[in-house]
């Protein structure tokens, strides 16, 4: 039976939304591994808009759902419509949108909170014993969803790892091509562009993460 996976996006673009390469690789490997997927995103304003050519903040506002629809080629639904019973698993690609739009980890570190509607949805998947995959910086959300001690990785960045451990999780150093699985929580994480220097490097861990999530489902 084909597994169905929800993919939660946080905009479009590494500096203010979902990391595009990570998002596309996730969708690709879901399809290659004979799973179906549906993309979701919160219907809210981004924290800010970044010019990806210069790195400067731009004097405008954009909607997370509308921007994420670029990656999903329009096939996307508001996060409020995500129902646990309809899916076997969830995957969250990274990008600063995970730390700026889905949470405020980019600004508050260990004091971060998760967007309430997302926290509610992920907590429901956790309660149902359904696996969730977190890519790049997205694992920073895990301590706010799962009770300690849950194991996860964002790679090898000491500052980020320390903040995550202060939040109550157990950080595991991990190379770009590898994954960390907490079998009890059914949580899978991989560093991707926290470490990757190329699309190929990011691909290796994401392929393993998608496979692990589907095995756990």
N, C-alpha and C positions, 0 to 999 in steps of 0.2 A: 504493500500500500504506500502510495506516494506521501512523503512527509510534507507538511505545510509550515512554512516559517515566516514569521513577521520580521521585517527589517525596519528598524527605527532610525530615521535620518534626522539631522539637526541643522539643515540648511544646505548650502552648496558652496564649498570652497574651504580649504584647510584652515584659513585664519579666522573665519567667522561662522563656519558651518560644518557640514559633513565633509570629510576628506574624500575627494572624488575617486581617486584610485582605489582606496580601501572599499568604498561603497560598491564600485563596479566589480571589483574582484570578488566581493562577497556574493553579489548576484550571479556572477559567472559560475562560481563553484557550486552554488546551490543548484543551478540548472544542470551543470555537468554531472552532479551527483544525484540526479533524478529527483530533486525536491522542487516543490513549487513555492512561490513567495508572494507576499504583498507588502508594499512599502507604506509606512506611516510616518507622520511628523506632527509635532504640536502646531496648532494654528495660533501663533503668537508672533510678536515682533522679535527680530534678532536683537541681541544685546547691542551690537553696532555693526557697521558695514566697513569692511577693509578693502582697499584697493590692492588686489593681489599682485599688481605689477610693481608698486612702490612700497607697499606695507603701511601706507598712511590710512588713517580713518577718514571716511567720507561723510559729508554732511547730508545724509539721507537715511531713510528707514526702509527695511525690507522685512517681509513676512517669512518665517521659517518654513511653513508648509508650501508656500508658493515657490520659494527658492529650491526646496528639496524636490519639487515636482520636475525640475530640470533634469536631475539625475534619473528619476523614475520614468522619464518620458511621459509625464502626465498621469501615469497609473499609480496614484497615491491617495491615501485617505487620511483624515484627521486622526490624531492619536486617540481622541475620545471614542472612536469607533472600534478600536482594537478590543476584541473579546477573547479571553483565555480559552474558552471552549472551542474556538475556531482554529487554533494553531497548536502545533506540537512543540514549538520552540521560538525563541527570539534571538536576533543578532543585532548588536549596535556597533556600526563602524565608528571610527574615531574622527579626528579633526577637532579644532578648538570649539566648534559648536557644541560638542559634548560637555565641554568645561565652561561654556559661556551661555548656551541656550537651554541645554537639558539640565544643567546644574550651574552653580557659581564657583566651582572648584578653582577656576583660573584666577579668581579674585580673593577667595577666602581660604583656600587650602584646606587644612584639617577641620576648619569650621564650616565647611561647605554644606549646602543643602541641595536636594534634588527637586526639580520641577514637580510639584505635587501630583499632577495627573500622571506623570511618568512613574513616580515612586509607587503610586497606587497600582498601576498596571503591572510593573515588574514584581511587586510584592505578591500580586495575585498569581503570577506564573511561578514564583518561588513556592508559594503555599500549595500549588497544584503539583509540585514536583517536576515541573517542566524545565528543560535546560535553557540557559541563556549564554550567548557568546558576547564577549566584550573585546573590542579591538583598540589598540593604540592608547589614547588617554581615557577612553570610555571606562576602563576598569576602576577609575577613581570613584565611580558611582557605586561600586559594589558594596562598600562598607555601610552605605546608607540603606541598602536593600536587604542584606543578609546578616544574620547574627554572627558575632565573632565566635571562634576564629575562622574566617574564610580565607582560603589561599588564592592569590592572584598575582599577575605581573603587569608592569608597564615597561619592562625591559631592565635597564640598569641605572636609570637616573636616580641618584641618591636623594636629591631634594624632594622629588615627587614621591619616591618610595617611603621616605620618612613621614611625609604628610599622611600617606595612606595608612601607615602603621599607627600613627597617632589617632586615626579614625577607628582603629580596632581590628583592621585586617592584617593578615600575614603576607608580606610581600616576598615573592620568590624571584631572584635574579634569573633572567631568561634571555637567551640570544634571539636574534630577529627571526630565525627560521623555526623556532620552537613555540610550544604552547604550554600553558599550565592548566591542569584540570583539578578542580575541587570536586571529587566524586560525590561527596555527601551533599553539597549544595547544588550539584549539577551546574557548575559555573566553569566556563572555559575562557581563557584570555590569552592574547598574543601581543607582542610589542608593535609590530608593523612599523609605521613611520615614526614611532618614538626612537627607533634605531635604524630603520631602513635607509639606504642610500640610493635605492633604485626601486622601480616597480617590481622587478624580478625578486628582489629581497623581500619586499612586503608580501608578495604573492605566496612565498613558501609557507609562512606562518598562517596566513589566512586560509589557504587550502587545507591545512591540518586542522585549523579551528572549525571550519565548516564541517569537515568529516567527523570530528569529535562530537560536535553538537548533534549531528544527525544520528550518530551511534547512541547517544544518551537519550534521544527522544523516543 
